[in-house]
Amino acid sequence: MYLVKVYYTHLDNIDLYKCESIIKELGVSDKTKLYTLKGIHKKQFLVGRYLLKIAITDFRSDLSLNDIRYNHNSKPVFDTDLSFSISHSHHCVCCALTNNYSLKLGIDTQYVNRIMRNTSNIFFSDRELELIEGDKRLVYHFWTTKESILKACSDNVFKMNEIDCSSKKIFYRNESWTIHNLDISLENITKIAINNQSHIETFFVHEKDFY
């Protein structure tokens, strides 16, 4: 069984200016991306990288944030055995990491009070839309499930309709996916998708640990 660690925090008490101390550790691509972000989006990005830094240190890796590169679908990756996924929505930021590169994983979090307008057959099947009509909250469960799987596979959002969440077993790209619900925020629904049996450990990172 594989080990997956999930690090998460809430932005409320984190000082953006102190988070900016991590900028010097970023690679060129990340710095370029950062300079296009403002406000909460900039803060989410920096906090996500901070969580990743804590995660790779916890795994006793000699990697640094400067080793991040972007693959053909613009997904940030390491060229090593470490595989990670980062997500953020509203005030919740989370980072999942495993030290087995053969394990595919993706994490996604969505703020529940946010209005989800993307309820169309571009993203959901007719059966999924029927279920959503009966329970509006399902749109968040379906979306985070699909998004976490797509992140694990480095696929884009337009592949969503190929993932069927209306059945108990979920298959995509000829693989069976296990979906775990993570109770890390009262305001968000968070899921992690993994293509193999895994043990998941979660760690809340306090604001004092960022400085």
C-alpha positions in Angstrom: 0.0 0.0 0.0 1.3 3.4 -1.0 1.7 6.4 1.3 0.1 9.7 0.4 0.5 12.8 2.6 -1.8 15.8 2.3 -0.8 19.1 3.7 -3.4 21.9 4.0 -3.9 25.3 5.6 -6.3 28.2 5.6 -5.3 31.6 4.3 -7.1 33.7 6.9 -4.2 34.3 9.3 -1.3 34.1 6.8 0.5 37.3 5.9 1.1 37.6 2.2 4.3 39.7 2.6 5.9 37.0 4.8 4.9 34.4 2.2 6.8 36.3 -0.4 10.1 35.2 1.1 9.7 32.0 -0.8 9.8 33.7 -4.2 13.6 33.4 -4.3 13.3 29.6 -4.2 11.0 29.4 -7.2 12.2 28.4 -10.7 11.9 30.7 -13.7 8.6 29.3 -14.9 7.0 29.7 -11.5 8.3 33.2 -11.1 6.9 34.1 -14.5 3.5 32.7 -13.6 3.5 34.4 -10.2 3.9 37.9 -11.8 0.6 37.4 -13.6 -1.2 36.8 -10.4 -2.7 39.4 -8.0 -4.6 39.5 -4.7 -5.8 36.2 -3.3 -4.7 34.3 -6.4 -1.1 35.3 -5.7 -1.5 34.4 -2.1 -3.0 31.0 -3.0 -0.1 30.3 -5.4 2.6 31.1 -2.8 1.0 29.2 0.0 0.6 26.2 -2.3 4.3 26.3 -3.1 5.0 26.7 0.7 3.0 23.6 1.4 4.9 21.7 -1.3 8.2 22.9 0.2 7.2 21.5 3.6 6.0 18.3 2.0 9.2 17.5 0.1 11.2 18.3 3.2 9.1 16.0 5.2 9.8 13.2 2.7 13.6 14.0 3.2 14.1 14.7 -0.4 17.0 16.7 -1.7 14.6 18.4 -4.2 13.8 22.1 -4.1 11.0 24.2 -5.6 13.5 25.3 -8.3 13.3 21.7 -9.6 9.7 22.1 -10.7 9.1 21.9 -14.4 5.9 21.9 -16.5 4.9 19.0 -18.6 3.1 19.0 -22.0 -0.2 19.9 -20.4 1.3 22.6 -18.2 1.1 20.5 -15.1 3.9 21.2 -12.5 6.0 18.0 -11.9 9.3 16.8 -10.6 11.6 14.6 -12.7 11.9 12.2 -9.8 10.0 9.6 -7.8 7.9 12.3 -6.0 4.5 13.0 -7.4 2.4 15.9 -6.2 -0.9 17.8 -6.7 -2.0 21.2 -5.4 -5.4 22.8 -5.2 -6.9 25.9 -3.7 -10.3 27.5 -3.6 -11.4 30.5 -1.4 -9.4 30.3 1.8 -8.4 26.6 1.6 -5.1 25.4 0.1 -3.9 21.8 0.0 -1.0 19.8 -1.4 -0.9 16.0 -1.8 2.4 14.2 -2.3 3.6 10.6 -2.6 7.1 9.2 -3.0 6.1 6.7 -5.7 6.0 8.2 -9.1 4.1 5.2 -10.6 1.2 6.2 -8.4 -1.2 8.7 -10.1 -2.9 11.1 -7.8 -4.8 14.4 -8.0 -6.4 16.6 -5.5 -9.2 19.2 -5.9 -11.0 21.5 -3.5 -14.0 23.7 -4.2 -15.6 26.4 -2.1 -19.2 25.2 -1.5 -20.8 28.6 -1.4 -19.4 29.5 -4.8 -22.0 29.4 -7.6 -21.2 26.6 -10.0 -22.4 27.7 -13.4 -20.7 24.9 -15.4 -23.6 22.5 -15.1 -23.9 21.6 -18.7 -23.5 18.4 -20.8 -20.0 19.7 -21.7 -18.9 18.5 -18.3 -21.7 16.2 -17.0 -23.7 13.3 -18.5 -27.5 13.4 -18.7 -27.7 11.0 -15.7 -25.3 13.2 -13.6 -27.4 16.3 -14.4 -30.5 14.4 -13.3 -28.9 13.6 -10.0 -27.7 17.2 -9.6 -31.2 18.5 -10.2 -32.3 16.4 -7.2 -29.4 17.5 -5.0 -27.6 20.7 -6.0 -24.7 19.9 -3.7 -23.8 16.9 -5.9 -22.3 19.4 -8.5 -19.4 20.0 -6.1 -18.9 16.3 -5.4 -19.0 15.4 -9.1 -16.8 18.3 -10.1 -14.1 17.7 -7.5 -14.1 14.0 -8.3 -13.7 14.6 -12.1 -11.1 17.4 -11.6 -9.0 15.3 -9.2 -8.9 12.4 -11.7 -8.0 14.8 -14.6 -5.2 16.3 -12.5 -3.8 12.9 -11.8 -3.7 12.2 -15.6 -2.6 15.6 -16.7 -5.7 16.0 -18.8 -7.7 19.2 -19.3 -11.2 20.1 -18.1 -12.8 19.3 -21.5 -12.3 15.6 -20.7 -14.7 15.8 -17.8 -17.6 14.3 -19.7 -15.6 11.1 -20.1 -15.7 10.5 -16.4 -19.0 9.0 -15.1 -19.7 9.8 -11.4 -23.2 8.4 -11.4 -22.0 4.9 -10.6 -20.1 3.6 -7.5 -17.1 2.5 -9.5 -15.3 5.1 -11.5 -13.2 4.3 -14.5 -11.1 6.5 -16.7 -8.3 5.8 -19.2 -8.9 2.1 -18.6 -8.1 2.4 -14.9 -10.2 2.1 -11.8 -10.0 5.2 -9.5 -10.4 5.4 -5.7 -11.9 8.7 -4.5 -11.3 9.8 -1.0 -13.3 12.6 0.7 -11.0 14.8 2.8 -12.5 16.6 5.8 -10.1 19.6 5.8 -12.4 22.5 5.6 -16.0 23.3 6.7 -16.4 25.6 3.7 -15.0 23.3 1.0 -15.5 19.9 -0.5 -12.1 18.3 -1.1 -11.4 15.0 -2.9 -8.3 13.1 -3.8 -8.2 10.6 -6.7 -5.7 7.7 -6.7 -5.3 4.8 -9.1 -4.1 2.3 -6.5 -4.7 1.3 -2.8 -3.1 3.9 -0.6 -2.8 5.1 3.0 -3.6 8.8 3.3 -2.3 11.0 6.2 -3.4 14.6 6.6 -1.4 17.4 8.2 -2.7 20.9 9.1 0.0 23.5 8.7 -0.2 26.4 11.1 0.6 30.0 9.9 3.6 30.1 12.2 5.2 27.3 10.2 5.4 29.5 7.1 7.9 32.0 8.4 
